[in-house]
């Protein structure tokens, strides 16, 4: 694999309808992080609802915001592993092509605790 660049292109959500293509610092792996160079991505219904300003994402009517702007949206992607933190226990190797599991309940957040 090639050297990891200091900056990368990313779509950054700043608010409802305010999504900008920006150059941001490339994340680096720590702990059990896996850094994936995205090859392709999808857009789900939640992405379009967030862009449109849904209160379930941005807060309102007594509901706290789920999105903490600015943030890089997206969870449907495929790519190649380019870096792994020292605590990664999976059998992945640098260069492996992966498609991450999109919804893994943590059991700790408000959504998990309310069965959503």
LINLINCOR-V705366 format. One line per field, one symbol per residue. phi: phi as a letter, one per 20 degrees, with the letter a starting at -180 (. if undefined). burial: # if it has 24 or more other ideal C-beta (glycine too) atoms within 12 Angstrom, else .. Layout:
phi=???
burial=???
//
This chain:
phi=.effffcbfbededrgmddcececfffcfcldfcedefeabdcdffffffgfngffddnplneffeedffbefobdbcadfdacffdfdfefcgnfeccffeccfemdfgfffdmd
burial=..........#.#.....#..............#####........#..##.....##........#...####..#.######.......#.....#..................
//
